[in-house]
Amino acid sequence: MPVMVDGQYETRIFTCEQDVWDVVDLIIEETKEMNETSGKSFSPSSSVKSQLPFFACNNIIFDKEFQQDIERYIYCDNFKTPAYPGSYDQQPALWVQKSFLIKKAVNKIQNKATEDGK
């Protein structure tokens, strides 16, 4: 597969999952550089999502643990219950970080759906 690196196209052959992640990292880096140099605000995750089908199956980046975190977040949000026993300061720090990331992603998706519906 041809991939542009430093303004030059190189052909890559994918032999393992890490090869896919290497290209995903390049897309993220390219998106961040584009945002810095052009003053744009492209989302790295949207860039990966739109380009991934050109070189890999979406299942490559699917992670069962992340899926379970998303399901936990949605359940907690829908039923207004904490993910773990106790108050906010008793929730595991990693879960709190994950929940904020998931909330941010959900809000982006909802905002895009609202914009597309106008």
VODREN-662409 format. One record per residue: residue number from 1; y, z, x of N, C-alpha, C, CB in turn. Coordinates in Angstrom, 3 decimals. Glycine has a CB too. Example, Ala and Ser with C-alpha at 12.3 -4.5 7.8 and 13.67 -1.06 7.14 Angstrom:
<rs>
r nr:1	nnorth:-5.690	nup:7.800	neast:13.190	canorth:-4.500	caup:7.800	caeast:12.300	cnorth:-3.300	cup:7.800	ceast:13.200	cbnorth:-4.473	cbup:9.046	cbeast:11.308;
r nr:2	nnorth:-2.250	nup:7.080	neast:12.850	canorth:-1.060	caup:7.140	caeast:13.670	cnorth:0.030	cup:7.870	ceast:12.900	cbnorth:-0.598	cbup:5.725	cbeast:14.084;
</rs>
This chain:
<rs>
r nr:1	nnorth:-1.166	nup:0.000	neast:0.836	canorth:0.000	caup:0.000	caeast:0.000	cnorth:1.238	cup:0.000	ceast:0.888	cbnorth:-0.007	cbup:1.206	cbeast:-0.955;
r nr:2	nnorth:2.204	nup:-0.885	neast:0.610	canorth:3.439	caup:-0.875	caeast:1.404	cnorth:4.342	cup:0.299	ceast:1.028	cbnorth:4.197	cbup:-2.192	cbeast:1.219;
r nr:3	nnorth:4.817	nup:1.004	neast:2.045	canorth:5.694	caup:2.157	caeast:1.853	cnorth:6.868	cup:1.996	ceast:2.796	cbnorth:4.942	cbup:3.512	cbeast:2.106;
r nr:4	nnorth:8.102	nup:2.196	neast:2.271	canorth:9.268	caup:2.078	caeast:3.132	cnorth:9.529	cup:3.414	ceast:3.828	cbnorth:10.506	cbup:1.631	cbeast:2.319;
r nr:5	nnorth:9.586	nup:3.349	neast:5.159	canorth:9.882	caup:4.518	caeast:5.975	cnorth:10.931	cup:4.100	ceast:6.988	cbnorth:8.594	cbup:5.084	cbeast:6.677;
r nr:6	nnorth:12.064	nup:4.802	neast:7.002	canorth:13.165	caup:4.483	caeast:7.919	cnorth:13.593	cup:3.018	ceast:7.821	cbnorth:12.758	cbup:4.804	cbeast:9.353;
r nr:7	nnorth:13.661	nup:2.503	neast:6.591	canorth:14.137	caup:1.145	caeast:6.368	cnorth:13.124	cup:0.057	ceast:6.663	cbnorth:15.329	cbup:0.913	cbeast:7.184;
r nr:8	nnorth:11.932	nup:0.417	neast:7.080	canorth:10.888	caup:-0.553	caeast:7.393	cnorth:9.684	cup:-0.318	ceast:6.480	cbnorth:10.471	cbup:-0.456	cbeast:8.890;
r nr:9	nnorth:9.059	nup:-1.418	neast:6.057	canorth:7.850	caup:-1.284	caeast:5.254	cnorth:6.650	cup:-1.149	ceast:6.170	cbnorth:7.677	cbup:-2.488	cbeast:4.305;
r nr:10	nnorth:5.805	nup:-0.195	neast:5.845	canorth:4.544	caup:-0.057	caeast:6.549	cnorth:3.447	cup:-0.015	ceast:5.501	cbnorth:4.522	cbup:1.218	cbeast:7.458;
r nr:11	nnorth:2.281	nup:-0.510	neast:5.862	canorth:1.164	caup:-0.506	caeast:4.928	cnorth:0.327	cup:0.739	ceast:5.164	cbnorth:0.304	cbup:-1.787	cbeast:5.078;
r nr:12	nnorth:0.031	nup:1.425	neast:4.078	canorth:-0.779	caup:2.632	caeast:4.173	cnorth:-2.087	cup:2.431	ceast:3.427	cbnorth:-0.019	cbup:3.850	cbeast:3.615;
r nr:13	nnorth:-3.121	nup:2.962	neast:4.004	canorth:-4.435	caup:2.973	caeast:3.359	cnorth:-4.742	cup:4.425	ceast:3.029	cbnorth:-5.560	cbup:2.330	cbeast:4.281;
r nr:14	nnorth:-5.060	nup:4.673	neast:1.780	canorth:-5.331	caup:6.021	caeast:1.321	cnorth:-6.821	cup:6.319	ceast:1.466	cbnorth:-4.874	cbup:6.205	cbeast:-0.142;
r nr:15	nnorth:-7.127	nup:7.331	neast:2.247	canorth:-8.528	caup:7.703	caeast:2.467	cnorth:-8.842	cup:9.109	ceast:1.961	cbnorth:-8.863	cbup:7.608	cbeast:3.945;
r nr:16	nnorth:-7.785	nup:9.862	neast:1.650	canorth:-8.011	caup:11.226	caeast:1.157	cnorth:-6.806	cup:11.662	ceast:0.320	cbnorth:-8.251	cbup:12.221	cbeast:2.345;
r nr:17	nnorth:-6.941	nup:12.796	neast:-0.314	canorth:-5.876	caup:13.316	caeast:-1.175	cnorth:-4.600	cup:13.608	ceast:-0.382	cbnorth:-6.348	cbup:14.586	cbeast:-1.886;
r nr:18	nnorth:-4.751	nup:14.045	neast:0.862	canorth:-3.580	caup:14.356	caeast:1.685	cnorth:-2.709	cup:13.120	ceast:1.900	cbnorth:-4.018	cbup:14.928	cbeast:3.037;
r nr:19	nnorth:-3.321	nup:11.934	neast:1.952	canorth:-2.544	caup:10.702	caeast:2.094	cnorth:-1.592	cup:10.520	ceast:0.912	cbnorth:-3.481	cbup:9.486	cbeast:2.213;
r nr:20	nnorth:-2.046	nup:10.879	neast:-0.274	canorth:-1.202	caup:10.795	caeast:-1.473	cnorth:-0.061	cup:11.798	ceast:-1.364	cbnorth:-2.036	cbup:11.058	cbeast:-2.763;
r nr:21	nnorth:-0.383	nup:13.024	neast:-0.957	canorth:0.652	caup:14.050	caeast:-0.834	cnorth:1.690	cup:13.678	ceast:0.223	cbnorth:0.021	cbup:15.398	cbeast:-0.492;
r nr:22	nnorth:1.269	nup:12.974	neast:1.265	canorth:2.222	caup:12.524	caeast:2.286	cnorth:3.256	cup:11.579	ceast:1.688	cbnorth:1.486	cbup:11.832	cbeast:3.442;
r nr:23	nnorth:2.810	nup:10.678	neast:0.822	canorth:3.740	caup:9.746	caeast:0.177	cnorth:4.607	cup:10.489	ceast:-0.839	cbnorth:2.968	cbup:8.590	cbeast:-0.513;
r nr:24	nnorth:4.034	nup:11.451	neast:-1.551	canorth:4.828	caup:12.264	caeast:-2.481	cnorth:5.945	cup:12.967	ceast:-1.709	cbnorth:3.928	cbup:13.309	cbeast:-3.222;
r nr:25	nnorth:5.621	nup:13.514	neast:-0.549	canorth:6.648	caup:14.156	caeast:0.284	cnorth:7.737	cup:13.170	ceast:0.692	cbnorth:6.011	cbup:14.770	cbeast:1.534;
r nr:26	nnorth:7.348	nup:11.933	neast:1.009	canorth:8.335	caup:10.906	caeast:1.366	cnorth:9.259	cup:10.595	ceast:0.195	cbnorth:7.632	cbup:9.625	cbeast:1.828;
r nr:27	nnorth:8.691	nup:10.529	neast:-1.001	canorth:9.502	caup:10.245	caeast:-2.196	cnorth:10.503	cup:11.378	ceast:-2.421	cbnorth:8.596	cbup:10.060	cbeast:-3.455;
r nr:28	nnorth:10.053	nup:12.608	neast:-2.274	canorth:10.946	caup:13.756	caeast:-2.454	cnorth:12.066	cup:13.714	ceast:-1.421	cbnorth:10.162	cbup:15.086	cbeast:-2.344;
r nr:29	nnorth:11.701	nup:13.461	neast:-0.171	canorth:12.695	caup:13.386	caeast:0.905	cnorth:13.695	cup:12.258	ceast:0.648	cbnorth:12.000	cbup:13.178	cbeast:2.263;
r nr:30	nnorth:13.188	nup:11.101	neast:0.238	canorth:14.052	caup:9.951	caeast:-0.046	cnorth:15.020	cup:10.263	ceast:-1.191	cbnorth:13.200	cbup:8.712	cbeast:-0.394;
r nr:31	nnorth:14.525	nup:10.930	neast:-2.222	canorth:15.368	caup:11.268	caeast:-3.373	cnorth:16.479	cup:12.226	ceast:-2.957	cbnorth:14.521	cbup:11.893	cbeast:-4.504;
r nr:32	nnorth:16.130	nup:13.228	neast:-2.162	canorth:17.142	caup:14.188	caeast:-1.700	cnorth:18.188	cup:13.493	ceast:-0.832	cbnorth:16.479	cbup:15.339	cbeast:-0.913;
r nr:33	nnorth:17.753	nup:12.607	neast:0.062	canorth:18.688	caup:11.867	caeast:0.912	cnorth:19.619	cup:11.000	ceast:0.066	cbnorth:17.922	cbup:10.994	cbeast:1.923;
r nr:34	nnorth:19.052	nup:10.329	neast:-0.932	canorth:19.846	caup:9.475	caeast:-1.819	cnorth:20.904	cup:10.310	ceast:-2.544	cbnorth:18.932	cbup:8.750	cbeast:-2.844;
r nr:35	nnorth:20.512	nup:11.481	neast:-3.003	canorth:21.461	caup:12.362	caeast:-3.690	cnorth:22.593	cup:12.792	ceast:-2.766	cbnorth:20.742	cbup:13.594	cbeast:-4.237;
r nr:36	nnorth:22.263	nup:13.114	neast:-1.512	canorth:23.276	caup:13.561	caeast:-0.558	cnorth:24.229	cup:12.433	ceast:-0.165	cbnorth:22.608	cbup:14.126	cbeast:0.684;
r nr:37	nnorth:23.677	nup:11.249	neast:0.082	canorth:24.512	caup:10.155	caeast:0.578	cnorth:25.300	cup:9.450	ceast:-0.513	cbnorth:23.661	cbup:9.156	cbeast:1.292;
r nr:38	nnorth:24.783	nup:9.454	neast:-1.733	canorth:25.459	caup:8.702	caeast:-2.795	cnorth:26.108	cup:9.594	ceast:-3.848	cbnorth:24.477	cbup:7.779	cbeast:-3.464;
r nr:39	nnorth:25.930	nup:10.904	neast:-3.721	canorth:26.515	caup:11.805	caeast:-4.707	cnorth:25.800	cup:11.774	ceast:-6.045	cbnorth:27.953	cbup:11.466	cbeast:-4.909;
r nr:40	nnorth:24.599	nup:11.243	neast:-6.065	canorth:23.802	caup:11.184	caeast:-7.300	cnorth:23.085	cup:12.512	ceast:-7.507	cbnorth:22.774	cbup:10.014	cbeast:-7.249;
r nr:41	nnorth:22.410	nup:12.645	neast:-8.633	canorth:21.644	caup:13.868	caeast:-8.893	cnorth:20.284	cup:13.511	ceast:-9.487	cbnorth:22.422	cbup:14.815	cbeast:-9.849;
r nr:42	nnorth:19.578	nup:12.604	neast:-8.788	canorth:18.241	caup:12.233	caeast:-9.241	cnorth:17.300	cup:13.420	ceast:-9.067	cbnorth:17.716	cbup:10.997	cbeast:-8.467;
r nr:43	nnorth:16.391	nup:13.580	neast:-9.986	canorth:15.414	caup:14.658	caeast:-9.926	cnorth:14.232	cup:14.223	ceast:-9.057	cbnorth:14.937	cbup:15.053	cbeast:-11.353;
r nr:44	nnorth:13.919	nup:14.983	neast:-8.011	canorth:12.748	caup:14.636	caeast:-7.190	cnorth:11.462	cup:14.572	ceast:-8.013	cbnorth:12.581	cbup:15.649	cbeast:-6.062;
r nr:45	nnorth:11.314	nup:15.490	neast:-8.963	canorth:10.088	caup:15.473	caeast:-9.774	cnorth:10.018	cup:14.227	ceast:-10.652	cbnorth:10.010	cbup:16.730	cbeast:-10.649;
r nr:46	nnorth:11.154	nup:13.792	neast:-11.186	canorth:11.167	caup:12.560	caeast:-11.985	cnorth:10.870	cup:11.344	ceast:-11.115	cbnorth:12.525	cbup:12.386	cbeast:-12.686;
r nr:47	nnorth:11.374	nup:11.351	neast:-9.896	canorth:11.102	caup:10.244	caeast:-8.972	cnorth:9.612	cup:10.151	ceast:-8.676	cbnorth:11.895	cbup:10.421	cbeast:-7.661;
r nr:48	nnorth:8.992	nup:11.298	neast:-8.404	canorth:7.553	caup:11.306	caeast:-8.133	cnorth:6.794	cup:10.841	ceast:-9.372	cbnorth:7.079	cbup:12.720	cbeast:-7.703;
r nr:49	nnorth:7.169	nup:11.372	neast:-10.524	canorth:6.472	caup:11.022	caeast:-11.772	cnorth:6.543	cup:9.522	ceast:-12.051	cbnorth:7.071	cbup:11.800	cbeast:-12.953;
r nr:50	nnorth:7.680	nup:8.919	neast:-11.793	canorth:7.820	caup:7.494	caeast:-12.104	cnorth:7.149	cup:6.598	ceast:-11.065	cbnorth:9.288	cbup:7.131	cbeast:-12.211;
r nr:51	nnorth:7.033	nup:7.064	neast:-9.820	canorth:6.459	caup:6.227	caeast:-8.770	cnorth:4.974	cup:6.470	ceast:-8.524	cbnorth:7.204	cbup:6.447	cbeast:-7.501;
r nr:52	nnorth:4.469	nup:7.626	neast:-8.909	canorth:3.076	caup:7.972	caeast:-8.644	cnorth:2.068	cup:6.940	ceast:-9.156	cbnorth:2.774	cbup:9.297	cbeast:-9.257;
r nr:53	nnorth:2.222	nup:6.414	neast:-10.365	canorth:1.221	caup:5.455	caeast:-10.858	cnorth:1.084	cup:4.183	ceast:-10.005	cbnorth:1.568	cbup:5.061	cbeast:-12.264;
r nr:54	nnorth:2.061	nup:3.917	neast:-9.140	canorth:1.986	caup:2.733	caeast:-8.291	cnorth:1.058	cup:2.912	ceast:-7.091	cbnorth:3.361	cbup:2.369	cbeast:-7.809;
r nr:55	nnorth:0.670	nup:4.169	neast:-6.803	canorth:-0.184	caup:4.358	caeast:-5.634	cnorth:-1.287	cup:5.400	ceast:-5.821	cbnorth:0.658	cbup:4.746	cbeast:-4.472;
r nr:56	nnorth:-1.310	nup:6.102	neast:-6.949	canorth:-2.361	caup:7.108	caeast:-7.154	cnorth:-2.509	cup:7.439	ceast:-8.634	cbnorth:-2.050	cbup:8.390	cbeast:-6.354;
r nr:57	nnorth:-3.604	nup:8.063	neast:-8.947	canorth:-3.856	caup:8.558	caeast:-10.299	cnorth:-3.133	cup:9.892	ceast:-10.476	cbnorth:-5.391	cbup:8.714	cbeast:-10.568;
r nr:58	nnorth:-2.584	nup:10.119	neast:-11.647	canorth:-1.881	caup:11.375	caeast:-11.920	cnorth:-2.766	cup:12.606	ceast:-11.722	cbnorth:-1.344	cbup:11.363	cbeast:-13.334;
r nr:59	nnorth:-4.080	nup:12.425	neast:-11.867	canorth:-4.996	caup:13.556	caeast:-11.710	cnorth:-4.982	cup:14.137	ceast:-10.302	cbnorth:-6.398	cbup:13.131	cbeast:-12.062;
r nr:60	nnorth:-4.525	nup:13.356	neast:-9.337	canorth:-4.478	caup:13.836	caeast:-7.955	cnorth:-3.563	cup:15.054	ceast:-7.837	cbnorth:-3.998	cbup:12.715	cbeast:-7.010;
r nr:61	nnorth:-2.463	nup:15.052	neast:-8.566	canorth:-1.524	caup:16.170	caeast:-8.440	cnorth:-1.721	cup:17.224	ceast:-9.528	cbnorth:-0.099	cbup:15.654	cbeast:-8.485;
r nr:62	nnorth:-2.705	nup:17.029	neast:-10.379	canorth:-3.010	caup:18.006	caeast:-11.430	cnorth:-3.656	cup:19.226	ceast:-10.787	cbnorth:-3.947	cbup:17.393	cbeast:-12.525;
r nr:63	nnorth:-3.148	nup:20.388	neast:-11.094	canorth:-3.682	caup:21.632	caeast:-10.550	cnorth:-4.024	cup:22.558	ceast:-11.704	cbnorth:-2.671	cbup:22.305	cbeast:-9.575;
r nr:64	nnorth:-5.274	nup:22.964	neast:-11.777	canorth:-5.738	caup:23.786	caeast:-12.889	cnorth:-4.973	cup:25.117	ceast:-12.971	cbnorth:-7.238	cbup:24.052	cbeast:-12.751;
r nr:65	nnorth:-4.668	nup:25.717	neast:-11.818	canorth:-3.934	caup:26.977	caeast:-11.807	cnorth:-2.537	cup:26.799	ceast:-12.408	cbnorth:-3.832	cbup:27.523	cbeast:-10.372;
r nr:66	nnorth:-1.855	nup:25.694	neast:-12.038	canorth:-0.528	caup:25.439	caeast:-12.584	cnorth:-0.606	cup:25.201	ceast:-14.085	cbnorth:0.119	cbup:24.237	cbeast:-11.887;
r nr:67	nnorth:-1.645	nup:24.492	neast:-14.516	canorth:-1.820	caup:24.238	caeast:-15.938	cnorth:-1.993	cup:25.554	ceast:-16.693	cbnorth:-3.027	cbup:23.316	cbeast:-16.176;
r nr:68	nnorth:-2.747	nup:26.473	neast:-16.118	canorth:-2.933	caup:27.784	caeast:-16.746	cnorth:-1.623	cup:28.566	ceast:-16.793	cbnorth:-3.998	cbup:28.591	cbeast:-15.992;
r nr:69	nnorth:-0.809	nup:28.427	neast:-15.739	canorth:0.506	caup:29.084	caeast:-15.744	cnorth:1.386	cup:28.532	ceast:-16.864	cbnorth:1.206	cbup:28.901	cbeast:-14.382;
r nr:70	nnorth:1.351	nup:27.223	neast:-17.045	canorth:2.144	caup:26.590	caeast:-18.107	cnorth:1.662	cup:27.068	ceast:-19.473	cbnorth:2.055	cbup:25.044	cbeast:-18.016;
r nr:71	nnorth:0.347	nup:27.118	neast:-19.649	canorth:-0.206	caup:27.594	caeast:-20.917	cnorth:0.190	cup:29.049	ceast:-21.175	cbnorth:-1.739	cbup:27.455	cbeast:-20.919;
r nr:72	nnorth:0.139	nup:29.878	neast:-20.140	canorth:0.536	caup:31.281	caeast:-20.272	cnorth:2.010	cup:31.372	ceast:-20.670	cbnorth:0.284	cbup:32.050	cbeast:-18.949;
r nr:73	nnorth:2.850	nup:30.569	neast:-20.006	canorth:4.288	caup:30.578	caeast:-20.299	cnorth:4.540	cup:30.200	ceast:-21.758	cbnorth:5.039	cbup:29.609	cbeast:-19.360;
r nr:74	nnorth:3.910	nup:29.130	neast:-22.210	canorth:4.112	caup:28.662	caeast:-23.590	cnorth:3.636	cup:29.717	ceast:-24.589	cbnorth:3.363	cbup:27.325	cbeast:-23.828;
r nr:75	nnorth:2.485	nup:30.314	neast:-24.313	canorth:1.974	caup:31.366	caeast:-25.197	cnorth:2.971	cup:32.528	ceast:-25.276	cbnorth:0.594	cbup:31.873	cbeast:-24.699;
r nr:76	nnorth:3.429	nup:32.984	neast:-24.120	canorth:4.364	caup:34.109	caeast:-24.081	cnorth:5.674	cup:33.767	ceast:-24.792	cbnorth:4.646	cbup:34.516	cbeast:-22.628;
r nr:77	nnorth:6.137	nup:32.553	neast:-24.597	canorth:7.381	caup:32.121	caeast:-25.231	cnorth:7.218	cup:32.048	ceast:-26.752	cbnorth:7.819	cbup:30.752	cbeast:-24.676;
r nr:78	nnorth:6.113	nup:31.464	neast:-27.193	canorth:5.892	caup:31.309	caeast:-28.635	cnorth:5.688	cup:32.637	ceast:-29.347	cbnorth:4.695	cbup:30.422	cbeast:-28.880;
r nr:79	nnorth:4.980	nup:33.558	neast:-28.700	canorth:4.641	caup:34.820	caeast:-29.359	cnorth:5.486	cup:35.996	ceast:-28.870	cbnorth:3.182	cbup:35.128	cbeast:-29.143;
r nr:80	nnorth:6.492	nup:35.695	neast:-28.039	canorth:7.447	caup:36.708	caeast:-27.563	cnorth:6.732	cup:37.932	ceast:-26.981	cbnorth:8.372	cbup:37.144	cbeast:-28.711;
r nr:81	nnorth:5.801	nup:37.665	neast:-26.108	canorth:5.042	caup:38.730	caeast:-25.468	cnorth:5.108	cup:38.560	ceast:-23.955	cbnorth:3.573	cbup:38.732	cbeast:-25.956;
r nr:82	nnorth:5.111	nup:39.651	neast:-23.194	canorth:5.130	caup:39.502	caeast:-21.741	cnorth:3.792	cup:38.955	ceast:-21.231	cbnorth:5.445	cbup:40.853	cbeast:-21.070;
r nr:83	nnorth:3.845	nup:38.295	neast:-20.097	canorth:2.632	caup:37.711	caeast:-19.518	cnorth:1.677	cup:38.793	ceast:-19.015	cbnorth:2.996	cbup:36.760	cbeast:-18.370;
r nr:84	nnorth:2.239	nup:39.875	neast:-18.565	canorth:1.449	caup:40.991	caeast:-18.036	cnorth:1.956	cup:42.276	ceast:-18.673	cbnorth:1.537	cbup:41.066	cbeast:-16.468;
r nr:85	nnorth:1.134	nup:43.328	neast:-18.691	canorth:1.580	caup:44.595	caeast:-19.290	cnorth:2.836	cup:45.131	ceast:-18.609	cbnorth:0.464	cbup:45.640	cbeast:-19.211;
r nr:86	nnorth:3.690	nup:45.744	neast:-19.392	canorth:4.872	caup:46.372	caeast:-18.843	cnorth:6.140	cup:45.585	ceast:-19.097	cbnorth:4.699	cbup:46.572	cbeast:-17.388;
r nr:87	nnorth:7.249	nup:46.139	neast:-18.620	canorth:8.555	caup:45.515	caeast:-18.797	cnorth:8.812	cup:44.488	ceast:-17.694	cbnorth:9.664	cbup:46.582	cbeast:-18.805;
r nr:88	nnorth:10.015	nup:43.917	neast:-17.726	canorth:10.364	caup:42.845	caeast:-16.778	cnorth:10.134	cup:43.263	ceast:-15.329	cbnorth:11.821	cbup:42.431	cbeast:-16.965;
r nr:89	nnorth:10.581	nup:44.452	neast:-14.959	canorth:10.473	caup:44.861	caeast:-13.561	cnorth:9.039	cup:45.204	ceast:-13.149	cbnorth:11.367	cbup:46.050	cbeast:-13.311;
r nr:90	nnorth:8.117	nup:45.191	neast:-14.101	canorth:6.710	caup:45.432	caeast:-13.788	cnorth:5.898	cup:44.136	ceast:-13.736	cbnorth:6.107	cbup:46.375	cbeast:-14.815;
r nr:91	nnorth:6.550	nup:43.011	neast:-14.035	canorth:5.869	caup:41.719	caeast:-13.968	cnorth:5.711	cup:41.317	ceast:-12.499	cbnorth:6.658	cbup:40.627	cbeast:-14.764;
r nr:92	nnorth:4.592	nup:40.671	neast:-12.128	canorth:4.423	caup:40.229	caeast:-10.739	cnorth:5.554	cup:39.277	ceast:-10.340	cbnorth:3.047	cbup:39.538	cbeast:-10.550;
r nr:93	nnorth:6.091	nup:39.478	neast:-9.142	canorth:7.221	caup:38.667	caeast:-8.670	cnorth:6.876	cup:37.180	ceast:-8.685	cbnorth:7.633	cbup:39.096	cbeast:-7.252;
r nr:94	nnorth:5.664	nup:36.833	neast:-8.296	canorth:5.278	caup:35.415	caeast:-8.281	cnorth:5.308	cup:34.835	ceast:-9.690	cbnorth:3.874	cbup:35.239	cbeast:-7.666;
r nr:95	nnorth:4.853	nup:35.612	neast:-10.667	canorth:4.892	caup:35.131	caeast:-12.047	cnorth:6.328	cup:34.927	ceast:-12.511	cbnorth:4.172	cbup:36.113	cbeast:-12.978;
r nr:96	nnorth:7.209	nup:35.836	neast:-12.168	canorth:8.615	caup:35.709	caeast:-12.563	cnorth:9.188	cup:34.418	ceast:-11.980	cbnorth:9.445	cbup:36.945	cbeast:-12.087;
r nr:97	nnorth:8.906	nup:34.132	neast:-10.710	canorth:9.377	caup:32.884	caeast:-10.087	cnorth:8.793	cup:31.663	ceast:-10.800	cbnorth:8.996	cbup:32.850	cbeast:-8.587;
r nr:98	nnorth:7.487	nup:31.703	neast:-11.054	canorth:6.840	caup:30.577	caeast:-11.740	cnorth:7.432	cup:30.370	ceast:-13.130	cbnorth:5.324	cbup:30.809	cbeast:-11.845;
r nr:99	nnorth:7.662	nup:31.473	neast:-13.850	canorth:8.163	caup:31.337	caeast:-15.223	cnorth:9.553	cup:30.713	ceast:-15.244	cbnorth:8.192	cbup:32.703	cbeast:-15.920;
r nr:100	nnorth:10.400	nup:31.057	neast:-14.264	canorth:11.727	caup:30.443	caeast:-14.219	cnorth:11.622	cup:28.950	ceast:-13.898	cbnorth:12.613	cbup:31.153	cbeast:-13.176;
r nr:101	nnorth:10.714	nup:28.573	neast:-13.008	canorth:10.517	caup:27.147	caeast:-12.695	cnorth:10.002	cup:26.380	ceast:-13.908	cbnorth:9.537	cbup:26.985	cbeast:-11.521;
r nr:102	nnorth:9.045	nup:26.987	neast:-14.616	canorth:8.499	caup:26.333	caeast:-15.805	cnorth:9.580	cup:26.198	ceast:-16.869	cbnorth:7.292	cbup:27.122	cbeast:-16.360;
r nr:103	nnorth:10.366	nup:27.251	neast:-17.064	canorth:11.443	caup:27.203	caeast:-18.068	cnorth:12.436	cup:26.090	ceast:-17.734	cbnorth:12.178	cbup:28.567	cbeast:-18.148;
r nr:104	nnorth:12.790	nup:25.978	neast:-16.462	canorth:13.717	caup:24.933	caeast:-16.035	cnorth:13.141	cup:23.544	ceast:-16.329	cbnorth:14.030	cbup:25.076	cbeast:-14.533;
r nr:105	nnorth:11.850	nup:23.352	neast:-16.038	canorth:11.198	caup:22.063	caeast:-16.298	cnorth:11.134	cup:21.763	ceast:-17.793	cbnorth:9.784	cbup:22.051	cbeast:-15.702;
r nr:106	nnorth:10.799	nup:22.766	neast:-18.585	canorth:10.737	caup:22.582	caeast:-20.040	cnorth:12.115	cup:22.217	ceast:-20.581	cbnorth:10.208	cbup:23.862	cbeast:-20.734;
r nr:107	nnorth:13.151	nup:22.893	neast:-20.112	canorth:14.508	caup:22.583	caeast:-20.559	cnorth:14.909	cup:21.158	ceast:-20.199	cbnorth:15.499	cbup:23.566	cbeast:-19.953;
r nr:108	nnorth:14.530	nup:20.700	neast:-19.003	canorth:14.823	caup:19.315	caeast:-18.604	cnorth:14.163	cup:18.328	ceast:-19.544	cbnorth:14.357	cbup:19.054	cbeast:-17.167;
r nr:109	nnorth:12.898	nup:18.590	neast:-19.854	canorth:12.151	caup:17.687	caeast:-20.748	cnorth:12.789	cup:17.687	ceast:-22.136	cbnorth:10.653	cbup:18.109	cbeast:-20.842;
r nr:110	nnorth:13.158	nup:18.858	neast:-22.634	canorth:13.776	caup:18.941	caeast:-23.961	cnorth:15.138	cup:18.256	ceast:-23.976	cbnorth:13.922	cbup:20.405	cbeast:-24.394;
r nr:111	nnorth:15.924	nup:18.434	neast:-22.920	canorth:17.226	caup:17.776	caeast:-22.854	cnorth:17.084	cup:16.263	ceast:-22.810	cbnorth:18.002	cbup:18.259	cbeast:-21.639;
r nr:112	nnorth:16.106	nup:15.781	neast:-22.046	canorth:15.886	caup:14.339	caeast:-21.965	cnorth:15.453	cup:13.794	ceast:-23.321	cbnorth:14.830	cbup:14.008	cbeast:-20.892;
r nr:113	nnorth:14.587	nup:14.531	neast:-24.008	canorth:14.143	caup:14.101	caeast:-25.338	cnorth:15.318	cup:14.057	ceast:-26.307	cbnorth:13.046	cbup:15.042	cbeast:-25.875;
r nr:114	nnorth:16.208	nup:15.020	neast:-26.202	canorth:17.395	caup:15.046	caeast:-27.060	cnorth:18.288	cup:13.853	ceast:-26.759	cbnorth:18.179	cbup:16.362	cbeast:-26.872;
r nr:115	nnorth:18.510	nup:13.569	neast:-25.467	canorth:19.337	caup:12.425	caeast:-25.079	cnorth:18.725	cup:11.102	ceast:-25.534	cbnorth:19.535	cbup:12.411	cbeast:-23.568;
r nr:116	nnorth:17.419	nup:10.988	neast:-25.381	canorth:16.729	caup:9.749	caeast:-25.785	cnorth:16.759	cup:9.543	ceast:-27.294	cbnorth:15.280	cbup:9.770	cbeast:-25.302;
r nr:117	nnorth:16.850	nup:10.670	neast:-28.044	canorth:16.860	caup:10.587	caeast:-29.496	cnorth:18.215	cup:10.251	ceast:-30.082	cbnorth:16.390	cbup:11.865	cbeast:-30.066;
r nr:118	nnorth:19.253	nup:10.234	neast:-29.239	canorth:20.603	caup:9.947	caeast:-29.747	cnorth:20.798	cup:8.492	ceast:-30.005	cbnorth:21.652	cbup:10.426	cbeast:-28.783;
</rs>
